Amino acid sequence: MTSSTSLATLIARILLSVLFLIAGLGKLADVQGFIGYMTSGGVPAFLGYPVIALEILGGLAILVGFQTRVAAILLAGFSILSGLMFHFVPADQMQMNMFFKNLGLAGGFLMLAAYGAGTWSVDGVMGRRTVAA
């Protein structure tokens, strides 16, 4: 992996992870409010804490490049599902922008799942395959 590719992959991981870290920590600050919002969309309340954990732990895993493929697949699926459940409102342009943002995030995560975290990551240091064969 070239130095510029390694840097680009690191920057991509940072940019993808920031959204989930901030969102997860924000939800942790008001768990009951988040669970109320989630249940208003038809999601059972018991999934509140697992969602928060996925956002924080998945965001951290992407940030440092640990178990990147697993975290990326989980966050890609989460991005698609939450987009469909909460943002797919064709009559509302803002919600549709949010829906397509979620699809874009899923695309970035799928690229990480396919190509790995890069050289500058825990996965890279531990010798896990960092580029798709």
Buried (B, 14 or more C-beta within 10 A) or exposed (E): BEEEEBEEBBEBBEEBBEBBBEBBEEBBEEEEEBBEBBEEEEBEEEEBBEBBEBBBBBBBBBBBBBBBBEBBBBBBBBBBEBBEEBBBEEEEEEBBEBBEBBBEBBEBBBBBBEBBBBBBBBBBBEEBEBEEE
